[in-house]
């Protein structure tokens, strides 16, 4: 299935890096380094320079923490979306939210994609995406409420549940009027899952790719990487990039990442091994 964002078609062999820019004071990865607007704008500029195709702007920490209502989430995200749109008119801008109120204001400010990481918990969010003609990411969260952690969660067949929920949300979105070519599905690593579930979701990612919907993965420095290798947040890059390479080989299209340059190089290397990207330089044995 073709992928189309902000009026641009991305061919099947093109993998995209979605840079994470969180306007939160308690982000698990950087502990609020981009909470200030100027710091967030600098992060966007740096991500673009390092090869990001999209930026994903969020205003609420994914895990448990300080309560953030819709008004505060809008204050943190909408103005930044508008400023990024003014400074980078061709950049694809995503907003990471599960609330339709936030999605609406951010789409008015210039967002091109709504990244719903909590599995359609607010059914009106897809309607907002349809109204504005923007894209939508449909994520598997196992039916959990936003900002909650799974406790002894179990699935009879994990990937069957992932496919039923994400494809179901994708088809519903298209039925509401969201452009089919702008809908992606995401297995939701760590959302409604323990570490073994996230590893299985990675191993079986090809089953999602086989549905024909473009697949987005959010792997960057997550707990399943940390637990698999027994590494703290600041030491998870190697595990993240290994998972990125496997996911790219299996056919994922969009990669949400903190480390843009390293992710871009990993994806380029996989593409060259697959034979869909030539080496940047080819001198060896030719001189």
ABEGO torsion letter per residue (X at the ends): XBBBBGGBBBBAABBBBBBBBBBBAABAAAGGAAABAAAAAAAAAAAAAAGBABBBBBABBABBEBBBBAAAAAAAAAAAAAAAAAABAABBBBBBBABAAAAAAAAAAGBABBBBAAGGABAAAAAAAAAAGBBBBBBBAGGBBBGBBBBGBBBABAAAAAAAAAAAAAAAAAAAGBBAAABBBBAGBGBGBBAAAAAAAAAAAAAAAAAGBBBBBBABGBAAAAAAAGBBAAAAAAAAAAAAAAAAAAGBABBBBABAAAAAAAAAAAAAAAGABBBABBABGAX
